């Protein structure tokens, strides 16, 4: 997934626009804190993180010292997490048949 636009929002959050016009807000805090690469962890400094640029469809910091592809971001953003998987399983088993909103679904799943 090619990125066409990036905008720093706050903290470790970026607004990212993909070539298909899909726009997401991605929080990189967890990624940076879990990174074992010293060169990546230095971007926990928010002033350094803010320097993100878009280079050939990749997010890039400091002339490519850290680069992240649109495909990686897309997959991380849209990969089902544990809550999503539990919700799907519960609906298949008939435990959750109708919900008004996501908060209602979480309440039903956590009973």
C-alpha positions as CSV (number, residue, x, y, z in Angstrom):
1,X,0.0,0.0,0.0
2,X,1.6,3.2,-1.2
3,X,1.4,6.2,1.1
4,X,0.6,9.5,-0.6
5,X,0.5,11.9,2.3
6,X,1.7,12.0,5.9
7,X,1.0,14.6,8.6
8,X,2.3,14.7,12.1
9,X,-0.5,15.1,14.6
10,X,0.8,14.8,18.2
11,X,2.9,12.5,20.4
12,X,3.7,9.5,18.1
13,X,0.6,9.8,16.0
14,X,0.7,10.4,12.2
15,X,-2.2,10.9,9.9
16,X,-1.5,8.7,6.8
17,X,-3.2,8.8,3.5
18,X,-2.8,5.8,1.2
19,X,-3.1,5.8,-2.6
20,X,-6.7,4.5,-2.4
21,X,-7.6,7.7,-0.4
22,X,-8.0,5.7,2.8
23,X,-6.9,7.9,5.7
24,X,-5.8,6.5,9.1
25,X,-4.3,7.8,12.3
26,X,-1.4,5.5,13.3
27,X,0.2,5.6,16.7
28,X,3.9,4.6,16.6
29,X,4.5,4.7,20.4
30,X,4.2,0.9,20.9
31,X,6.4,0.2,17.9
32,X,9.1,2.6,19.0
33,X,9.1,1.4,22.6
34,X,9.3,-2.3,21.6
35,X,12.0,-1.8,19.0
36,X,15.3,-3.5,19.6
37,X,17.1,-1.2,17.1
38,X,18.9,1.6,18.9
39,X,18.5,3.8,15.8
40,X,14.7,3.4,15.9
41,X,14.4,4.0,19.7
42,X,16.0,7.4,19.4
43,X,12.7,8.5,17.7
44,X,11.0,8.3,21.1
45,X,12.3,11.8,21.2
46,X,9.2,13.6,19.9
47,X,11.2,16.4,18.3
48,X,13.0,13.8,16.2
49,X,9.8,11.8,15.5
50,X,8.2,15.0,14.1
51,X,10.7,15.2,11.3
52,X,9.0,12.4,9.4
53,X,9.0,12.8,5.6
54,X,7.4,11.0,2.7
55,X,10.0,9.5,0.4
56,X,8.9,7.4,-2.6
57,X,5.8,6.1,-0.7
58,X,7.7,5.3,2.5
59,X,7.8,7.2,5.8
60,X,11.4,8.2,6.3
61,X,13.3,9.9,9.1
62,X,16.8,11.4,8.9
63,X,17.5,10.6,5.2
64,X,16.4,7.0,5.6
65,X,17.9,6.2,8.9
66,X,14.5,4.8,9.8
67,X,12.0,3.9,7.0
68,X,8.6,2.3,7.3
69,X,6.6,1.0,4.3
70,X,3.0,1.7,3.7
71,X,2.4,-2.1,3.4
72,X,3.7,-2.6,7.0
73,X,1.5,0.2,8.4
74,X,-1.5,-1.1,6.5
75,X,-1.0,-4.7,7.8
76,X,-0.4,-3.5,11.4
77,X,-3.5,-1.2,11.3
78,X,-5.9,-3.8,9.8
79,X,-4.6,-7.0,11.4
80,X,-7.3,-8.2,13.8
81,X,-6.4,-7.9,17.4
82,X,-7.5,-10.2,20.2
83,X,-10.7,-8.2,20.9
84,X,-11.8,-8.4,17.3
85,X,-11.1,-12.1,17.1
86,X,-13.1,-12.7,20.3
87,X,-16.0,-10.6,18.9
88,X,-16.1,-12.7,15.7
89,X,-16.0,-15.9,17.6
90,X,-18.7,-14.8,19.9
91,X,-21.0,-13.8,17.1
92,X,-20.4,-17.1,15.3
93,X,-21.4,-19.0,18.5
94,X,-24.5,-16.9,18.9
95,X,-23.4,-15.2,22.1
96,X,-23.7,-11.8,20.6
97,X,-26.5,-11.3,18.2
98,X,-27.2,-7.6,18.2
99,X,-25.2,-4.6,19.5
100,X,-25.9,-0.9,19.3
101,X,-22.2,0.0,19.2
102,X,-18.7,-1.2,19.8
103,X,-18.8,-0.3,23.5
104,X,-21.9,-2.5,23.9
105,X,-20.1,-5.3,22.2
106,X,-17.2,-5.1,24.5
107,X,-19.5,-5.1,27.6
108,X,-21.2,-8.2,26.3
109,X,-17.9,-10.0,25.6
110,X,-16.4,-9.2,29.0
111,X,-19.3,-10.5,31.1
